[in-house]
Amino acid sequence: MITVECGGYRYSNVRTYVVVNKLKEELAPNDWYFGVVMRGAVTCGLSETYCWQLFHYMRQLQQKEQKRRLA
């Protein structure tokens, strides 16, 4: 848990995650985690533009993974 200061506001007890053993290539999120990330982005009030960029980025990762599995 950390404190974040942004836009003149202070947010306490913010949950953050750190990947300790990072892979060379980013993994596609499974459908459950995809939904978790998108719900978080929307409920946190991130801009619609950013939410759509995030959606398309994660979807692209999933499609890349699907193609890799079929090859």
C-alpha positions as CSV (number, residue, x, y, z in Angstrom):
1,M,0.0,0.0,0.0
2,I,1.3,3.4,-0.9
3,T,0.2,7.1,-0.9
4,V,-0.2,8.8,-4.3
5,E,-0.3,12.5,-4.9
6,C,-1.8,13.5,-8.3
7,G,-3.6,16.6,-9.6
8,G,-3.5,18.3,-6.2
9,Y,-5.1,15.3,-4.5
10,R,-3.6,12.8,-2.0
11,Y,-4.8,9.2,-2.2
12,S,-3.9,7.0,0.8
13,N,-3.8,3.3,1.0
14,V,-3.4,2.7,-2.8
15,R,-2.8,-0.9,-3.7
16,T,0.1,-1.4,-6.1
17,Y,1.7,-4.5,-7.6
18,V,5.3,-5.0,-8.6
19,V,6.5,-7.8,-10.9
20,V,9.7,-9.2,-9.3
21,N,10.8,-11.6,-12.0
22,K,9.9,-9.9,-15.2
23,L,9.8,-11.8,-18.5
24,K,11.5,-10.5,-21.6
25,E,8.1,-10.2,-23.4
26,E,4.8,-9.1,-21.9
27,L,2.1,-11.8,-21.5
28,A,-1.4,-11.4,-22.6
29,P,-3.9,-11.1,-19.8
30,N,-6.5,-13.9,-19.4
31,D,-10.1,-12.8,-19.8
32,W,-10.7,-12.5,-16.0
33,Y,-7.7,-10.2,-15.5
34,F,-8.6,-8.2,-18.6
35,G,-12.0,-7.5,-17.0
36,V,-10.4,-6.6,-13.7
37,V,-8.1,-4.1,-15.4
38,M,-10.9,-2.5,-17.4
39,R,-13.2,-2.2,-14.5
40,G,-10.5,-0.6,-12.5
41,A,-9.7,1.9,-15.3
42,V,-13.3,2.9,-15.7
43,T,-14.2,3.1,-12.0
44,C,-11.0,5.1,-11.3
45,G,-12.3,7.7,-13.7
46,L,-9.5,7.3,-16.3
47,S,-10.4,9.1,-19.6
48,E,-12.5,7.3,-22.1
49,T,-9.7,7.7,-24.6
50,Y,-7.2,6.0,-22.3
51,C,-9.6,3.2,-21.4
52,W,-10.1,2.4,-25.1
53,Q,-6.3,2.5,-25.7
54,L,-5.9,0.1,-22.8
55,F,-8.6,-2.1,-24.1
56,H,-7.1,-2.3,-27.6
57,Y,-3.6,-2.9,-26.2
58,M,-4.6,-5.8,-24.1
59,R,-6.8,-7.2,-26.9
60,Q,-3.8,-7.0,-29.2
61,L,-1.7,-9.0,-26.7
62,Q,-4.4,-11.6,-26.5
63,Q,-4.7,-11.9,-30.3
64,K,-0.9,-12.2,-30.6
65,E,-1.0,-15.0,-28.1
66,Q,-3.8,-16.8,-30.0
67,K,-1.8,-16.6,-33.2
68,R,1.3,-17.9,-31.5
69,R,-0.6,-20.9,-30.1
70,L,-2.1,-21.8,-33.6
71,A,1.4,-21.6,-35.3
